[in-house]
């Protein structure tokens, strides 16, 4: 009996302990959630890295374009020689773009030439223009001018001769363009042959023995009769005009208007 009562007491103690533990768990605070550091996050696998899009070809580094080489040396003497050979005004930007010179070096050399008096600077509005000092340019004497004048006259005469030759050649070219083609020549030949046949037929009339030629007296008589007929016709026209004119004297109509109304047509 004592053993049984001891076991029952132990069971009761165990059940009380479980109930107490369950209450403590219910009343206890919720578990703390710890944040994971981004640096300690798992790295993507190699498969994911391989799935990334390939780089575009445009992203490759392109070779840098080389600038154009200067047309003259970038020193004061070369620039002065260019001014002399050109003998015309320039701007700094024009020289830079034309000769492919560095702006800083070009401006420095121009300033040097201006300070020496080899180049003259003039302001045209807001633009600075630079020109070679004309005192450095060679002068032309009277003998050279006369030589140039004679050469000019010679070249002018040569030009006139060439112009005349050109005119003649142009006229010949026009005539060549007027030359008929083979078909046109064939048509002309056929037309001329037809005319020749017609003339030959007319000549046969004169060769006929039964055909009598008119004498000079007969020809003169025909001409006189024809002239008399013309004179009579003129007189009749005058009489007609006088008669119609008198009829229309009190009318506003002219002879031509009257003839048109009546229906008279004359040559």
C-alpha positions as CSV (number, residue, x, y, z in Angstrom):
1,X,0.0,0.0,0.0
2,X,2.8,2.4,0.8
3,X,4.5,1.7,-2.6
4,X,1.3,2.3,-4.5
5,X,0.6,5.6,-2.7
6,X,4.1,6.7,-3.4
7,X,3.7,6.0,-7.2
8,X,0.5,8.0,-7.3
9,X,2.1,10.9,-5.6
10,X,4.9,10.9,-8.1
11,X,2.5,10.8,-11.0
12,X,0.6,13.8,-9.6
13,X,3.8,15.8,-9.2
14,X,4.7,15.0,-12.8
15,X,1.3,16.2,-14.1
16,X,1.5,19.4,-12.1
17,X,5.0,20.1,-13.5
18,X,3.7,19.6,-17.2
19,X,0.8,22.0,-16.6
20,X,3.1,24.6,-15.1
21,X,5.5,24.3,-18.1
22,X,2.7,24.7,-20.6
23,X,1.5,27.9,-18.9
24,X,5.0,29.3,-18.9
25,X,5.4,28.6,-22.6
26,X,2.1,30.3,-23.4
27,X,3.0,33.4,-21.4
28,X,6.6,33.6,-22.6
29,X,7.7,36.2,-25.3
30,X,7.8,35.2,-29.1
31,X,11.1,34.0,-30.5
32,X,13.6,36.7,-31.6
33,X,14.1,36.8,-35.4
34,X,17.7,37.7,-36.3
35,X,18.4,39.7,-39.6
36,X,20.8,38.2,-42.0
37,X,23.6,40.4,-43.2
38,X,23.6,41.1,-47.0
39,X,27.2,40.3,-47.2
40,X,26.6,36.9,-45.8
41,X,23.8,36.0,-48.3
42,X,24.4,33.1,-50.4
43,X,26.1,33.9,-53.7
44,X,24.3,32.8,-56.9
45,X,25.4,29.6,-58.4
46,X,27.6,29.4,-61.5
47,X,24.6,28.4,-63.6
48,X,22.9,31.7,-62.8
49,X,26.0,33.7,-63.6
50,X,26.3,32.0,-67.0
51,X,22.7,33.0,-67.7
52,X,23.5,36.7,-67.6
53,X,23.2,38.4,-71.1
54,X,26.4,38.7,-73.2
55,X,28.1,42.0,-73.6
56,X,27.3,44.0,-76.8
57,X,29.9,44.5,-79.4
58,X,29.3,48.3,-79.2
59,X,30.7,48.2,-75.7
60,X,34.1,47.3,-77.0
61,X,36.7,50.1,-76.8
62,X,37.1,51.7,-80.2
63,X,40.5,52.9,-81.3
64,X,40.9,56.7,-80.9
65,X,40.9,58.6,-84.1
66,X,44.1,60.3,-85.0
67,X,44.0,64.0,-86.0
68,X,45.1,65.1,-89.5
69,X,48.7,66.0,-89.9
70,X,49.6,69.7,-90.2
71,X,50.2,70.9,-93.8
72,X,53.1,73.1,-92.7
73,X,55.6,73.0,-89.8
74,X,54.3,74.6,-86.6
75,X,57.0,77.3,-86.4
76,X,57.1,81.0,-87.1
77,X,59.2,80.8,-90.3
78,X,56.9,78.3,-92.0
79,X,53.8,80.4,-91.1
80,X,55.5,83.5,-92.5
81,X,56.3,81.7,-95.8
82,X,52.7,80.7,-96.1
83,X,51.6,84.3,-95.6
84,X,54.0,85.4,-98.3
85,X,53.0,82.7,-100.8
86,X,49.3,83.4,-100.3
87,X,49.4,87.2,-100.0
88,X,45.8,87.4,-98.8
89,X,44.1,88.0,-95.5
90,X,43.4,85.2,-93.1
91,X,41.6,84.6,-89.8
92,X,42.9,82.4,-87.1
93,X,40.1,79.9,-87.4
94,X,40.6,79.7,-91.2
95,X,44.3,78.9,-90.8
96,X,43.5,76.4,-88.0
97,X,40.9,74.5,-90.1
98,X,42.9,74.7,-93.4
99,X,46.4,73.9,-92.2
100,X,45.3,71.6,-89.3
101,X,47.4,73.5,-86.7
102,X,47.0,73.6,-83.0
103,X,45.1,76.7,-82.0
104,X,47.5,77.6,-79.1
105,X,50.6,77.2,-81.2
106,X,49.1,79.0,-84.1
107,X,48.0,82.0,-82.0
108,X,51.4,82.2,-80.4
109,X,53.2,82.2,-83.8
110,X,50.8,84.9,-85.2
111,X,51.4,87.1,-82.2
112,X,55.1,86.8,-82.7
113,X,54.8,87.8,-86.4
114,X,52.6,90.7,-85.5
115,X,55.0,91.9,-82.8
116,X,57.9,91.7,-85.4
117,X,55.9,93.7,-88.0
118,X,56.0,90.9,-90.5
119,X,52.2,90.4,-90.3
120,X,49.6,93.2,-90.0
121,X,46.4,92.7,-87.9
122,X,43.2,94.5,-88.9
123,X,39.8,94.4,-87.2
124,X,36.8,93.9,-89.5
125,X,33.9,94.4,-87.2
126,X,34.4,91.9,-84.4
127,X,36.7,89.7,-86.5
128,X,40.5,90.0,-86.5
129,X,42.1,89.6,-89.9
130,X,45.9,89.0,-90.5
131,X,47.8,90.0,-93.7
132,X,51.4,89.9,-94.7
133,X,53.2,93.2,-94.5
134,X,53.2,94.4,-98.1
135,X,56.6,96.0,-97.5
136,X,58.1,92.4,-97.4
137,X,56.6,91.5,-100.8
138,X,58.8,92.0,-104.0
139,X,58.1,95.1,-106.0
140,X,57.6,95.2,-109.8
141,X,59.6,97.7,-111.9
142,X,58.7,99.3,-115.2
143,X,60.6,96.7,-117.3
144,X,58.7,93.9,-115.7
145,X,55.4,95.7,-116.3
146,X,56.3,96.1,-120.0
147,X,57.2,92.5,-120.3
148,X,53.9,91.5,-118.7
149,X,52.1,93.8,-121.0
150,X,53.6,92.2,-124.1
151,X,52.9,88.7,-122.8
152,X,49.3,89.8,-122.2
153,X,48.9,91.0,-125.8
154,X,50.4,87.8,-127.1
155,X,48.1,85.7,-125.0
156,X,45.1,87.8,-126.1
157,X,46.0,87.3,-129.8
158,X,46.4,83.6,-129.2
159,X,43.0,83.5,-127.5
160,X,41.4,85.3,-130.5
161,X,42.9,82.7,-132.9
162,X,41.7,79.8,-130.8
163,X,38.2,81.4,-130.6
164,X,38.1,81.6,-134.4
165,X,39.2,78.0,-134.7
166,X,36.6,77.0,-132.2
167,X,33.9,78.8,-134.2
168,X,34.9,77.1,-137.5
169,X,35.0,73.7,-135.9
170,X,31.5,74.3,-134.3
171,X,30.2,75.3,-137.8
172,X,31.7,72.1,-139.3
173,X,30.1,70.1,-136.5
174,X,26.7,71.6,-137.3
175,X,27.1,70.8,-141.0
176,X,28.0,67.2,-140.2
177,X,24.9,66.9,-138.1
178,X,22.9,68.0,-141.2
179,X,24.2,65.2,-143.4
180,X,21.2,62.9,-144.3
181,X,21.0,59.3,-143.3
182,X,21.1,56.4,-145.8
183,X,17.4,56.1,-145.8
184,X,16.9,59.8,-146.4
185,X,19.4,59.6,-149.4
186,X,17.3,56.7,-150.8
187,X,14.1,58.7,-150.5
188,X,15.7,61.7,-152.2
189,X,17.0,59.5,-155.0
190,X,13.4,58.1,-155.6
191,X,11.9,61.6,-155.6
192,X,14.5,62.9,-158.1
193,X,13.9,59.9,-160.4
194,X,10.2,60.6,-160.4
195,X,10.8,64.3,-161.4
196,X,13.2,63.3,-164.1
197,X,10.6,60.9,-165.6
198,X,8.0,63.7,-165.6
199,X,10.4,66.1,-167.4
200,X,11.3,63.5,-169.9
201,X,7.6,63.0,-170.7
202,X,7.2,66.7,-171.2
203,X,10.2,66.8,-173.5
204,X,8.6,64.0,-175.6
205,X,5.8,66.5,-176.5
206,X,8.3,68.8,-178.1
207,X,9.9,66.0,-180.0
208,X,6.6,64.9,-181.5
209,X,6.4,65.9,-185.2
210,X,2.7,66.7,-185.0
211,X,3.4,69.3,-182.3
212,X,3.8,72.8,-183.8
213,X,5.7,75.5,-182.0
214,X,4.2,79.0,-181.9
215,X,6.0,81.6,-183.9
216,X,7.2,84.9,-182.5
217,X,4.4,86.8,-184.1
218,X,1.8,84.4,-182.7
219,X,3.3,84.7,-179.2
220,X,3.3,88.5,-179.4
221,X,-0.4,88.5,-180.5
222,X,-1.4,86.3,-177.6
223,X,0.5,88.7,-175.2
224,X,-1.3,91.7,-176.7
225,X,-4.7,90.1,-176.4
226,X,-4.0,89.2,-172.7
227,X,-2.9,92.8,-172.0
228,X,-6.1,94.1,-173.6
229,X,-8.2,91.8,-171.5
230,X,-6.4,93.1,-168.3
231,X,-7.2,96.7,-169.3
232,X,-10.9,95.9,-170.0
233,X,-11.1,94.2,-166.6
234,X,-9.6,97.2,-164.8
235,X,-12.1,99.6,-166.5
236,X,-15.0,97.4,-165.5
237,X,-13.8,97.2,-161.9
238,X,-13.7,101.0,-161.8
239,X,-17.2,101.3,-163.2
240,X,-18.4,98.8,-160.7
241,X,-16.8,100.6,-157.8
242,X,-18.3,103.9,-158.9
243,X,-21.8,102.5,-159.3
244,X,-21.8,100.6,-156.0
245,X,-20.3,103.7,-154.3
246,X,-23.1,105.9,-155.5
247,X,-25.7,103.4,-154.3
248,X,-24.1,103.3,-150.9
249,X,-23.5,107.1,-150.6
250,X,-26.4,107.5,-148.2
251,X,-25.6,104.3,-146.3
252,X,-22.9,103.5,-143.6
253,X,-21.9,100.4,-145.4
254,X,-18.7,100.1,-147.3
255,X,-18.3,98.3,-150.6
256,X,-16.8,95.2,-149.0
257,X,-19.5,95.0,-146.4
258,X,-22.2,95.4,-149.2
259,X,-20.5,92.6,-151.2
260,X,-20.5,90.3,-148.2
261,X,-24.2,90.9,-147.5
262,X,-25.2,90.4,-151.1
263,X,-22.8,87.5,-151.7
264,X,-20.5,89.0,-154.3
265,X,-17.0,87.5,-154.2
266,X,-14.3,88.8,-156.5
267,X,-10.5,88.3,-156.7
